Amino acid sequence: MGQRQILLPSLLILLLGFFSTQGAFTGRVIQTTSPDKTYDLTGDGLVDAQDLRELIDLASYGMYQQQADFNHDGIIDQLDVDILAASLP
């Protein structure tokens, strides 16, 4: 539970920073090179805050996309958000 308590505040800080810039996110991005682009939910070839936002939207509305179910438990939830957030530099 301790790791989850650390990740949630970190995620909130990341989101607050992202939304406070009104879409001009200046954080680092990683270019995916693998053909499956596991964490690239938006299909733009990047794994960045846009993918995190897409995943949070899916989790918030209880929607399911197999591509976004990173821990393969059949639901999109905070665990999937934590996995994606941990992959961001």
C-alpha positions as CSV (number, residue, x, y, z in Angstrom):
1,M,0.0,0.0,0.0
2,G,3.0,2.3,0.6
3,Q,3.9,2.4,-3.1
4,R,0.4,3.3,-4.1
5,Q,0.3,6.1,-1.6
6,I,3.4,7.6,-3.2
7,L,2.2,7.1,-6.8
8,L,-1.2,8.8,-6.3
9,P,0.3,12.2,-5.1
10,S,2.8,12.0,-7.9
11,L,0.0,11.4,-10.4
12,L,-1.9,14.4,-9.0
13,I,1.1,16.6,-9.3
14,L,1.7,15.5,-12.9
15,L,-2.0,16.1,-13.8
16,L,-2.1,19.5,-12.1
17,G,1.0,20.5,-13.9
18,F,-0.4,19.3,-17.2
19,F,-3.8,21.0,-16.9
20,S,-2.4,24.2,-15.5
21,T,-0.4,24.7,-18.7
22,Q,-3.7,24.6,-20.6
23,G,-2.5,21.9,-22.9
24,A,1.0,23.2,-23.5
25,F,2.6,20.3,-21.6
26,T,6.4,20.8,-21.6
27,G,7.3,17.5,-19.8
28,R,9.6,14.9,-21.4
29,V,8.1,12.5,-23.9
30,I,9.5,9.1,-25.0
31,Q,9.3,8.0,-28.6
32,T,8.2,4.4,-28.8
33,T,10.1,2.2,-31.1
34,S,8.4,-1.2,-30.5
35,P,5.8,-2.2,-33.1
36,D,3.1,-2.7,-30.6
37,K,3.6,0.7,-28.8
38,T,2.1,-0.7,-25.7
39,Y,1.5,2.5,-23.8
40,D,0.7,4.7,-26.8
41,L,-3.1,5.0,-26.4
42,T,-3.6,7.9,-28.8
43,G,-1.7,6.4,-31.7
44,D,0.6,9.4,-32.2
45,G,3.8,7.4,-31.8
46,L,4.5,9.0,-28.4
47,V,4.0,7.9,-24.9
48,D,3.1,11.1,-23.0
49,A,0.6,13.0,-20.9
50,Q,-2.0,12.7,-23.7
51,D,-1.9,8.9,-23.3
52,L,-2.3,9.4,-19.5
53,R,-5.2,11.7,-20.0
54,E,-6.9,9.2,-22.3
55,L,-6.4,6.4,-19.8
56,I,-7.8,8.5,-16.9
57,D,-10.8,9.4,-19.1
58,L,-11.4,5.7,-19.7
59,A,-11.1,4.8,-16.0
60,S,-13.3,7.8,-15.0
61,Y,-16.2,6.8,-17.2
62,G,-15.8,3.1,-16.6
63,M,-15.1,2.4,-20.3
64,Y,-13.0,-0.6,-21.4
65,Q,-10.4,-0.9,-24.1
66,Q,-8.2,-4.0,-24.1
67,Q,-5.2,-1.9,-25.3
68,A,-5.5,0.2,-22.1
69,D,-5.8,-2.7,-19.7
70,F,-2.1,-3.0,-18.9
71,N,-2.5,-5.5,-16.0
72,H,-5.0,-7.6,-17.9
73,D,-7.6,-7.8,-15.1
74,G,-10.6,-6.9,-17.3
75,I,-11.1,-3.3,-16.0
76,I,-9.5,0.0,-16.5
77,D,-8.7,1.5,-13.1
78,Q,-6.1,3.2,-11.0
79,L,-3.7,0.2,-11.3
80,D,-3.6,0.8,-15.1
81,V,-3.0,4.5,-14.5
82,D,-0.2,3.7,-12.1
83,I,1.4,1.4,-14.7
84,L,1.3,4.1,-17.4
85,A,2.4,6.9,-15.0
86,A,5.4,4.8,-13.9
87,S,6.5,4.4,-17.6
88,L,6.7,8.2,-18.1
89,P,10.1,9.7,-17.6
